[in-house]
């Protein structure tokens, strides 16, 4: 929000904009809306992009983000928690690929408000590493 505010386009995310009949206002809208959408895209993690990619306006994107991050249902939390518990390094898998996958699960949990301490992540990683 602070970046949108810096460019004076925060209002595009916070409210539905009515397109003006004034040509100059429409030109401002046509120039600012893509910028606002790009700023929002740049501010989210890769796993969040599919939730906002098909939205037409910055306001729709912002509403989708609010819905995504404000929901903390048990079901949304269960899948990544189960993935974390069962996550294993595959035979022949490179350590950076393995850790990237583990980080992705952590990010999913973080996006729904779950906090994982560093010790748990280290234990999970060490227990899941394959010797091959």
Residue pairs with C-beta under 8 A, 6 or more apart in sequence:
1 10
1 13
3 39
3 43
4 10
4 12
4 13
4 36
4 39
4 40
4 58
7 32
7 35
7 36
7 39
9 32
9 35
9 36
9 39
9 58
11 17
12 32
12 33
12 36
12 57
12 58
12 59
13 36
13 40
13 58
13 59
13 61
13 62
14 59
14 62
15 59
16 57
16 59
17 29
17 33
17 57
17 59
19 26
19 29
20 26
20 29
33 57
33 58
36 58
37 55
37 57
37 58
37 61
40 52
40 58
40 61
40 62
40 65
41 49
41 52
44 52
44 65
45 107
45 111
47 104
47 107
47 108
47 111
48 65
48 68
48 111
51 64
51 65
51 68
52 61
52 64
52 65
55 61
55 64
68 111
69 111
69 112
69 113
71 112
72 112
72 113
76 112
77 109
77 112
77 114
80 105
80 108
80 109
80 112
80 114
81 109
81 114
83 105
83 108
84 102
84 105
84 106
84 109
84 116
84 124
87 101
87 102
87 105
87 124
87 128
88 128
88 130
89 95
89 98
89 128
89 129
89 130
90 98
90 130
91 130
91 132
92 132
93 130
95 129
98 128
98 129
99 125
102 121
102 124
102 125
102 128
106 116
106 121
109 116
110 116
